[in-house]
Amino acid sequence: MNIKVKFFADLRNRFGKESACRLPEGSTIADLFKQVELPEELTRIVLVNGKSIEGNMNYGLCDKDTVSIFPPVGGG
């Protein structure tokens, strides 16, 4: 299945703005993170098709899903 991945803020420096990934049927967010070599601790918010999955790394992906990944926000 084909998944579009969008990276935001500091993650864009490392991964670029957007990426396309091919994953086997039944893959999860955890599988996607492994494929793109993204440690979970570098993320804060993950959206699938604009909907928060609230840290559920076992969330099942479907063909043509769009995953948006945001890092923790710092500042003061």
DSSP file (Angstrom, degrees, kcal/mol; ACC not computed):
  #  RESIDUE AA STRUCTURE BP1 BP2  ACC     N-H-->O    O-->H-N    N-H-->O    O-->H-N    TCO  KAPPA ALPHA  PHI   PSI    X-CA   Y-CA   Z-CA
    1    1 A M              0   0    0      0, 0.0    22,-2.6     0, 0.0     2,-0.5   0.000 360.0 360.0 360.0 153.7    0.0    0.0    0.0
    2    2 A N  E     -A   22   0A   0     20,-0.2    62,-3.0    18,-0.0    63,-0.4  -0.854 360.0-174.4-103.6 128.7    1.1    3.6   -0.6
    3    3 A I  E     -A   21   0A   0     18,-3.1    18,-3.0    -2,-0.5     2,-0.5  -0.973  16.2-145.2-123.9 135.0    1.3    6.0    2.2
    4    4 A K  E     -Ab  20  66A   0     61,-2.5    63,-3.2    -2,-0.4     2,-0.5  -0.873  17.2-162.6 -97.7 131.7    2.1    9.8    2.0
    5    5 A V  E     -Ab  19  67A   0     14,-3.3    14,-2.7    -2,-0.5     2,-0.5  -0.966   3.9-165.6-119.0 127.7    4.1   11.1    5.0
    6    6 A K  E     -Ab  18  68A   0     61,-3.1    63,-2.8    -2,-0.5     2,-0.4  -0.949   6.2-157.7-113.7 131.0    4.3   14.8    5.8
    7    7 A F  E     - b   0  69A   0     10,-2.1     2,-0.3    -2,-0.5    63,-0.2  -0.847   9.5-161.3-108.8 144.3    6.9   16.1    8.2
    8    8 A F    >   -     0   0    0     61,-1.6     3,-1.6    -2,-0.4     4,-0.2  -0.859  45.9 -14.7-127.2 159.1    6.7   19.4   10.1
    9    9 A A  T >  S-     0   0    0     -2,-0.3     3,-1.7     1,-0.3     4,-0.5  -0.214 128.9  -1.6  53.8-132.7    8.9   21.8   12.0
   10   10 A D  T >> S+     0   0    0      1,-0.3     3,-1.0     2,-0.2     4,-0.7   0.743 124.6  70.7 -62.5 -24.6   12.4   20.5   12.8
   11   11 A L  H <> S+     0   0    0     -3,-1.6     4,-2.9     1,-0.2     3,-0.4   0.792  87.7  65.8 -63.9 -25.7   11.6   17.1   11.3
   12   12 A R  H <> S+     0   0    0     -3,-1.7     4,-1.8     1,-0.2    -1,-0.2   0.835  93.0  60.2 -64.6 -31.7   11.7   18.7    7.8
   13   13 A N  H <4 S+     0   0    0     -3,-1.0    -1,-0.2    -4,-0.5    -2,-0.2   0.862 116.9  31.2 -63.0 -34.2   15.4   19.4    8.2
   14   14 A R  H  < S+     0   0    0     -4,-0.7    -2,-0.2    -3,-0.4    -1,-0.2   0.837 136.1  21.2 -92.0 -38.2   16.0   15.7    8.5
   15   15 A F  H  < S-     0   0    0     -4,-2.9    -3,-0.2     1,-0.3    -2,-0.2   0.517 100.5-119.9-113.8  -8.4   13.3   14.1    6.4
   16   16 A G     <  -     0   0    0     -4,-1.8    -1,-0.3    -5,-0.4    -9,-0.2  -0.247  42.0 -67.9  86.3 175.9   12.2   16.8    4.0
   17   17 A K  S    S+     0   0    0      1,-0.2   -10,-2.1   -11,-0.1     2,-0.3   0.875 110.7   3.9 -72.0 -38.9    8.7   18.2    3.7
   18   18 A E  E     -A    6   0A   0    -12,-0.2     2,-0.3    -3,-0.1   -12,-0.2  -0.992  59.1-173.8-152.2 150.4    7.0   15.1    2.3
   19   19 A S  E     -A    5   0A   0    -14,-2.7   -14,-3.3    -2,-0.3     2,-0.4  -0.986  17.7-138.2-145.3 153.1    7.7   11.4    1.5
   20   20 A A  E     -A    4   0A   0     -2,-0.3     2,-0.4   -16,-0.2   -16,-0.2  -0.955  24.1-171.3-113.0 134.3    6.0    8.5   -0.2
   21   21 A C  E     -A    3   0A   0    -18,-3.0   -18,-3.1    -2,-0.4     2,-0.5  -0.957  17.7-147.2-127.7 143.5    6.3    5.1    1.4
   22   22 A R  E     +A    2   0A   0     -2,-0.4   -20,-0.2   -20,-0.2    -2,-0.0  -0.951  27.2 172.6-106.9 125.4    5.3    1.6    0.2
   23   23 A L        -     0   0    0    -22,-2.6     3,-0.1    -2,-0.5     4,-0.0  -0.927  34.9-101.0-128.7 153.2    4.3   -0.7    3.1
   24   24 A P    >   -     0   0    0      0, 0.0     3,-1.4     0, 0.0    -1,-0.0  -0.362  53.3 -84.5 -68.2 153.9    2.8   -4.2    3.1
   25   25 A E  T 3  S+     0   0    0      1,-0.2    37,-0.1    -2,-0.0     0, 0.0  -0.277 117.1  32.6 -54.0 142.8   -1.0   -4.6    3.8
   26   26 A G  T 3  S+     0   0    0     35,-0.4    -1,-0.2     1,-0.2    36,-0.1   0.517  84.8 151.0  85.6   5.8   -1.7   -4.6    7.6
   27   27 A S    <   -     0   0    0     -3,-1.4    34,-2.8    34,-0.1    -1,-0.2  -0.327  29.7-150.4 -71.9 155.2    1.2   -2.2    8.4
   28   28 A T  B  >  -E   60   0B   0     32,-0.2     4,-2.0     1,-0.1    32,-0.2  -0.589  33.8 -95.1-115.5 176.1    1.0    0.1   11.5
   29   29 A I  H  > S+     0   0    0     30,-1.3     4,-2.6    27,-0.3     5,-0.2   0.899 126.0  56.6 -58.8 -40.7    2.3    3.5   12.4
   30   30 A A  H  > S+     0   0    0     27,-2.5     4,-2.1     1,-0.2    -1,-0.2   0.900 105.7  50.4 -58.6 -41.3    5.2    1.6   14.2
   31   31 A D  H  > S+     0   0    0     26,-0.3     4,-2.2     2,-0.2    -1,-0.2   0.901 109.8  50.6 -63.5 -41.0    6.0   -0.1   10.9
   32   32 A L  H  X S+     0   0    0     -4,-2.0     4,-2.3     2,-0.2    -2,-0.2   0.929 108.7  51.2 -62.2 -46.1    6.1    3.2    9.1
   33   33 A F  H  X>S+     0   0    0     -4,-2.6     5,-2.6     1,-0.2     4,-0.6   0.894 109.8  50.7 -59.4 -40.7    8.4    4.7   11.7
   34   34 A K  H ><5S+     0   0    0     -4,-2.1     3,-0.7     3,-0.2    -1,-0.2   0.919 109.7  50.5 -62.5 -43.6   10.8    1.8   11.3
   35   35 A Q  H 3<5S+     0   0    0     -4,-2.2    -2,-0.2     1,-0.2    -1,-0.2   0.907 116.1  39.4 -64.1 -42.1   10.8    2.2    7.5
   36   36 A V  H 3<5S-     0   0    0     -4,-2.3    -1,-0.2    -5,-0.1    -2,-0.2   0.448 110.2-122.7 -88.0   1.7   11.6    5.9    7.6
   37   37 A E  T <<5 +     0   0    0     -3,-0.7    -3,-0.2    -4,-0.6    -4,-0.1   0.925  56.3 154.7  58.0  49.7   14.0    5.4   10.5
   38   38 A L      < -     0   0    0     -5,-2.6    -1,-0.2    -6,-0.1     2,-0.1  -0.932  40.3-136.0-110.5 111.4   12.2    7.8   12.8
   39   39 A P    >   -     0   0    0      0, 0.0     3,-1.9     0, 0.0     4,-0.2  -0.448  15.5-130.1 -65.1 136.5   12.6    7.3   16.5
   40   40 A E  G >  S+     0   0    0      1,-0.3     3,-2.0     2,-0.2   -10,-0.0   0.826 104.1  66.1 -57.2 -33.7    9.3    7.6   18.3
   41   41 A E  G 3  S+     0   0    0      1,-0.3    -1,-0.3    30,-0.0    -3,-0.0   0.648  90.8  64.5 -68.0 -12.9   10.8   10.0   20.9
   42   42 A L  G <  S+     0   0    0     -3,-1.9     2,-0.3    29,-0.1    -1,-0.3   0.443  96.7  73.5 -85.0   0.6   11.3   12.6   18.1
   43   43 A T    <   +     0   0    0     -3,-2.0     3,-0.1    28,-0.2    26,-0.0  -0.831  42.4 168.4-117.6 153.9    7.5   12.9   17.6
   44   44 A R  S    S+     0   0    0     26,-3.3     2,-0.4     1,-0.4    -1,-0.1   0.614  73.2  30.4-124.0 -45.3    4.8   14.5   19.6
   45   45 A I  E     -C   70   0A   0     25,-1.6    25,-2.8     9,-0.1     2,-0.4  -0.977  58.6-175.6-125.6 131.8    1.7   14.5   17.4
   46   46 A V  E     -C   69   0A   0     -2,-0.4     7,-2.0    23,-0.2     2,-0.4  -0.994   6.6-171.7-127.1 125.8    0.8   12.0   14.7
   47   47 A L  E     -CD  68  52A   0     21,-2.7    21,-2.5    -2,-0.4     2,-0.5  -0.925  11.6-158.4-115.4 140.8   -2.2   12.5   12.5
   48   48 A V  E >  S-CD  67  51A   0      3,-2.7     3,-1.5    -2,-0.4    19,-0.2  -0.976  86.1 -17.6-117.3 116.5   -3.7   10.0   10.0
   49   49 A N  T 3  S-     0   0    0     17,-3.4    -1,-0.1    -2,-0.5    18,-0.1   0.868 131.0 -52.0  54.1  39.4   -5.8   11.8    7.4
   50   50 A G  T 3  S+     0   0    0     16,-0.4     2,-0.5     1,-0.2    -1,-0.3   0.458 116.1 113.5  83.1   1.6   -6.0   14.8    9.7
   51   51 A K  E <   -D   48   0A   0     -3,-1.5    -3,-2.7     2,-0.0    -1,-0.2  -0.923  68.5-119.6-113.7 128.9   -7.2   12.8   12.7
   52   52 A S  E     -D   47   0A   0     -2,-0.5    -5,-0.2    -5,-0.2    -7,-0.0  -0.366  14.8-164.7 -64.9 138.0   -5.0   12.4   15.9
   53   53 A I    >   -     0   0    0     -7,-2.0     3,-1.5    -2,-0.1    -1,-0.1   0.369  31.1-135.6-102.3   3.2   -4.1    8.8   16.8
   54   54 A E  T 3   -     0   0    0     -8,-0.4     3,-0.1     1,-0.3    -9,-0.1   0.847  67.3 -47.6  47.9  51.0   -3.1    9.9   20.3
   55   55 A G  T 3  S+     0   0    0      1,-0.2     2,-1.4    -9,-0.2    -1,-0.3   0.581  90.8 148.7  75.2  10.7    0.2    7.9   20.5
   56   56 A N    X   +     0   0    0     -3,-1.5     3,-1.7     1,-0.2   -27,-0.3  -0.626  19.7 178.6 -81.6  91.1   -1.3    4.6   19.2
   57   57 A M  T 3  S+     0   0    0     -2,-1.4   -27,-2.5     1,-0.3   -26,-0.3   0.629  77.6  62.0 -70.1 -12.6    1.7    3.1   17.4
   58   58 A N  T 3  S+     0   0    0    -29,-0.2    -1,-0.3   -30,-0.2     2,-0.2   0.296  72.0 134.3 -93.6   9.1   -0.4    0.0   16.6
   59   59 A Y    <   -     0   0    0     -3,-1.7   -30,-1.3     1,-0.1     2,-0.3  -0.418  58.4-124.0 -60.9 126.1   -2.8    2.1   14.5
   60   60 A G  B     -E   28   0B   0    -32,-0.2   -32,-0.2    -2,-0.2     2,-0.2  -0.566  21.9-144.0 -78.8 133.0   -3.4    0.2   11.3
   61   61 A L        -     0   0    0    -34,-2.8   -35,-0.4    -2,-0.3     2,-0.3  -0.607   8.8-153.3 -94.4 155.5   -2.8    2.1    8.0
   62   62 A C    >   -     0   0    0     -2,-0.2     3,-1.9   -37,-0.1   -37,-0.0  -0.880  37.1 -76.8-124.0 157.5   -4.7    1.8    4.8
   63   63 A D  T 3  S+     0   0    0     -2,-0.3   -60,-0.2     1,-0.3    -1,-0.1  -0.258 116.8  15.2 -53.6 135.9   -3.7    2.4    1.2
   64   64 A K  T 3  S+     0   0    0    -62,-3.0    -1,-0.3     1,-0.2   -61,-0.2   0.584  87.6 151.4  72.4  14.9   -3.5    6.1    0.3
   65   65 A D    <   -     0   0    0     -3,-1.9   -61,-2.5   -63,-0.4     2,-0.5  -0.412  39.3-139.5 -67.3 152.2   -3.5    7.3    4.0
   66   66 A T  E     -b    4   0A   0    -63,-0.2   -17,-3.4    -2,-0.1     2,-0.5  -0.980  14.6-163.0-114.5 122.9   -1.7   10.6    4.7
   67   67 A V  E     -bC   5  48A   0    -63,-3.2   -61,-3.1    -2,-0.5     2,-0.5  -0.925   0.7-163.8-109.3 123.8    0.4   10.6    7.9
   68   68 A S  E     -bC   6  47A   0    -21,-2.5   -21,-2.7    -2,-0.5     2,-0.5  -0.922   7.0-163.7-108.2 129.8    1.4   14.0    9.4
   69   69 A I  E     -bC   7  46A   0    -63,-2.8   -61,-1.6    -2,-0.5   -23,-0.2  -0.961   6.6-174.5-123.6 126.6    4.2   13.9   12.0
   70   70 A F  E     - C   0  45A   0    -25,-2.8   -26,-3.3    -2,-0.5   -25,-1.6  -0.942  17.3-135.6-118.7 137.9    5.0   16.8   14.3
   71   71 A P        -     0   0    0      0, 0.0   -28,-0.2     0, 0.0   -29,-0.1  -0.337  42.7 -76.4 -81.0 170.4    7.9   17.0   16.8
   72   72 A P        -     0   0    0      0, 0.0     2,-0.5     0, 0.0   -28,-0.1  -0.404  52.7-124.3 -60.2 146.1    7.7   18.1   20.4
   73   73 A V        -     0   0    0     -3,-0.1     2,-0.3   -64,-0.1    -3,-0.0  -0.822  31.5-177.3 -99.3 131.6    7.5   21.9   20.5
   74   74 A G        +     0   0    0     -2,-0.5     2,-0.3     2,-0.0     0, 0.0  -0.720  24.8  97.2-118.4 172.1   10.1   23.8   22.5
   75   75 A G              0   0    0     -2,-0.3    -2,-0.0     1,-0.1     0, 0.0  -0.833 360.0 360.0 138.9-175.0   10.5   27.5   23.2
   76   76 A G              0   0    0     -2,-0.3    -1,-0.1     0, 0.0    -2,-0.0   0.406 360.0 360.0-163.4 360.0    9.8   30.0   25.9
